[in-house]
């Protein structure tokens, strides 16, 4: 069975292979097992109880994770095949967060696309050209007008996807539009600070018509992938990873080293300065987080 939601030590499981679609509540015994949305688990019904008991968690293909407040690795969701990074004009798009989610997707070895939502407010900004230029599929949507929804649905078909992004970008509203129903709670932008309000409090996997499975993740005001080795940071930036193969030194971190092909590509305009700056910020954060753990 697959975990569709988790709240502490309580879970919801889904078995689409049953004769009739089966959805049950479940729990674990003790703290050893920590399933997350997307996990496959072995569970059994408990005599005289409504709950099922999760006995084991299958090996994961990948994990979406972040450092917690103590720098420890916190897994948010698992077994993801496609990451949909959503940005929009209100709240104002933070493309550092977009870059970091795309980095996480590459390090997880899952596909990723970028969606500009609420395009009725403003068209996609120039940053989206940077993403298209380095090979990402980009979309523009407006759920109230159903603009771009069919194209996005076609991209999601057959995948287990996760929607990620800042609070208030409309992830839950997009899922509602894709499903044609009020599946997920939605909220409004705070008038005081124009930041999104959290309406999704836990990652939740929903099954939609047309062979679409989507994990709606809680919105964030900041995000960083959990990266164990500083040398892995450039692997999350597709264009930097490609250019780094031409660096003079194998351990080049693309700051002040001679013969750095990445810096040369930035100077020539082949790598966007903004993306390079985003890489440097993530490398510095990774260095700091790893030093805290020592």
Residue pairs with C-beta under 8 A, 6 or more apart in sequence:
1 13
1 14
1 15
1 22
1 24
1 40
1 41
1 42
1 43
2 13
2 14
2 15
2 16
2 38
2 39
2 40
2 41
2 205
3 11
3 12
3 13
3 14
3 35
3 36
3 37
3 38
3 39
3 40
3 41
3 205
4 12
4 13
4 14
4 23
4 37
4 204
4 205
4 206
5 11
5 12
5 37
5 202
5 203
5 204
5 205
6 12
6 35
6 36
6 37
6 202
6 203
7 202
9 27
9 28
9 31
10 25
10 26
10 27
11 25
11 26
11 27
11 28
11 35
11 54
12 23
12 24
12 25
12 26
13 23
13 24
13 25
13 26
13 41
13 43
13 52
13 54
14 21
14 22
14 23
14 205
14 207
15 21
15 22
15 23
16 207
24 43
24 45
24 50
24 51
24 52
25 50
25 51
25 52
26 41
26 43
26 51
26 52
26 53
26 54
27 51
27 52
27 53
27 54
28 34
28 35
28 53
28 54
29 53
33 54
33 56
33 57
34 57
34 75
35 41
35 54
35 57
36 63
36 75
36 76
36 77
36 78
36 203
37 77
37 78
37 202
37 203
37 204
37 205
37 215
38 77
38 78
38 79
38 80
38 160
38 162
38 203
38 205
38 215
39 57
39 58
39 60
39 78
39 79
40 57
40 58
40 79
41 54
41 55
41 56
41 57
41 58
42 54
42 55
42 56
42 58
43 52
43 53
43 54
43 55
44 52
44 53
44 55
45 52
45 53
46 52
46 53
60 78
60 79
61 78
61 79
61 80
62 78
62 79
62 80
62 108
62 109
62 110
63 75
63 76
63 77
63 78
63 108
64 75
64 76
64 77
64 78
64 80
64 83
64 104
64 108
64 162
64 164
64 217
65 73
65 74
65 75
65 76
65 104
65 225
65 226
66 73
66 74
66 76
66 223
66 224
66 225
66 226
67 73
67 74
67 224
67 226
67 289
68 74
71 289
71 292
71 293
72 293
73 226
74 226
76 203
76 217
77 162
77 203
77 215
77 217
79 160
80 108
80 110
80 160
80 161
80 162
80 215
81 110
81 111
81 159
81 160
81 161
82 110
82 111
82 112
82 113
82 155
82 156
82 159
82 160
82 161
82 162
83 101
83 102
83 104
83 105
83 108
83 110
83 111
83 112
83 113
83 161
83 162
83 164
84 112
84 113
84 114
84 115
84 152
84 156
84 161
84 162
84 163
84 164
84 214
85 98
85 101
85 102
85 105
85 112
85 113
85 114
85 115
85 164
85 165
86 115
86 117
86 163
86 164
86 165
86 169
86 170
86 171
86 174
87 93
87 94
87 95
87 97
87 98
87 114
87 115
87 116
87 117
87 165
87 166
87 169
88 116
88 117
88 118
88 121
88 168
88 169
88 170
89 118
89 121
89 122
90 118
90 121
90 168
90 189
90 194
91 166
91 167
91 168
91 169
91 189
91 194
91 195
91 196
92 194
93 125
93 127
93 166
94 166
95 127
95 274
95 278
96 278
96 281
97 165
97 166
97 220
97 222
97 223
98 114
98 127
98 131
98 165
99 237
99 275
99 278
99 279
99 282
100 223
100 224
100 225
100 236
100 278
100 282
101 112
101 164
101 165
101 223
101 225
102 112
102 114
102 131
102 136
102 236
102 237
103 225
103 233
103 236
103 237
103 282
104 225
104 236
105 111
105 112
106 112
106 235
106 236
106 237
106 238
106 241
107 225
107 227
107 232
107 235
107 236
111 159
112 136
113 136
113 137
113 138
113 139
113 155
114 128
114 131
114 136
114 137
114 138
114 139
115 138
115 139
115 140
115 141
115 148
115 152
115 174
116 123
116 124
116 125
116 128
116 138
116 139
116 140
116 141
117 140
117 141
117 142
117 143
117 169
117 170
117 174
118 141
118 142
118 169
118 170
119 140
119 141
119 142
119 147
119 148
120 142
120 144
120 145
120 147
123 140
124 138
124 140
127 274
128 138
130 272
130 274
130 275
131 138
132 138
134 238
134 239
135 238
137 155
139 148
139 151
139 152
139 155
140 147
140 148
141 147
141 148
141 149
141 152
141 174
141 177
142 148
143 149
143 170
143 173
143 174
143 176
143 177
146 177
149 174
149 177
149 178
152 174
152 178
153 178
153 210
153 212
156 178
156 212
156 214
157 210
157 211
157 212
158 211
159 212
159 213
160 205
160 213
160 215
161 212
161 213
161 214
161 215
162 203
162 214
162 215
162 217
163 171
163 174
163 175
163 214
163 215
163 216
163 217
164 171
164 217
164 220
164 223
165 171
165 219
165 220
166 196
166 219
166 220
166 221
167 195
167 196
167 197
167 198
167 218
167 219
167 220
167 221
168 187
168 188
168 189
168 190
168 195
168 196
168 197
168 219
169 196
169 219
170 186
171 200
171 216
171 217
171 219
172 183
172 184
172 185
172 186
172 199
172 200
172 216
173 184
173 186
175 183
175 184
175 206
175 208
175 214
175 216
176 182
176 183
176 184
176 186
178 208
178 212
178 214
179 206
179 208
179 209
180 209
183 206
183 208
184 199
184 200
184 204
184 206
184 216
185 199
185 200
186 199
187 196
187 197
187 198
187 199
188 197
189 195
189 196
189 197
190 196
190 197
195 221
196 219
198 218
198 219
199 219
200 216
200 217
200 218
200 219
201 218
202 218
203 215
203 216
203 217
203 218
204 215
204 216
205 213
205 214
205 215
206 213
206 214
206 215
206 216
207 213
208 214
224 282
224 285
224 286
224 289
225 236
225 282
227 233
227 236
227 282
227 286
228 290
230 253
230 283
230 286
230 287
230 290
231 251
231 253
233 279
233 282
233 283
233 286
234 240
234 241
234 244
234 253
234 254
234 262
234 279
234 283
235 241
236 282
237 275
237 278
237 279
239 265
239 270
239 271
239 275
240 254
240 262
240 271
240 275
240 276
240 279
243 261
243 262
243 264
243 265
243 270
243 271
244 252
244 254
244 261
244 262
245 261
246 261
247 254
247 257
247 259
247 260
247 261
247 262
248 257
248 258
248 259
248 260
248 261
249 257
249 259
252 259
252 260
252 262
253 283
254 260
254 262
254 263
254 276
254 279
254 280
255 280
262 271
262 276
265 271
266 272
266 273
266 276
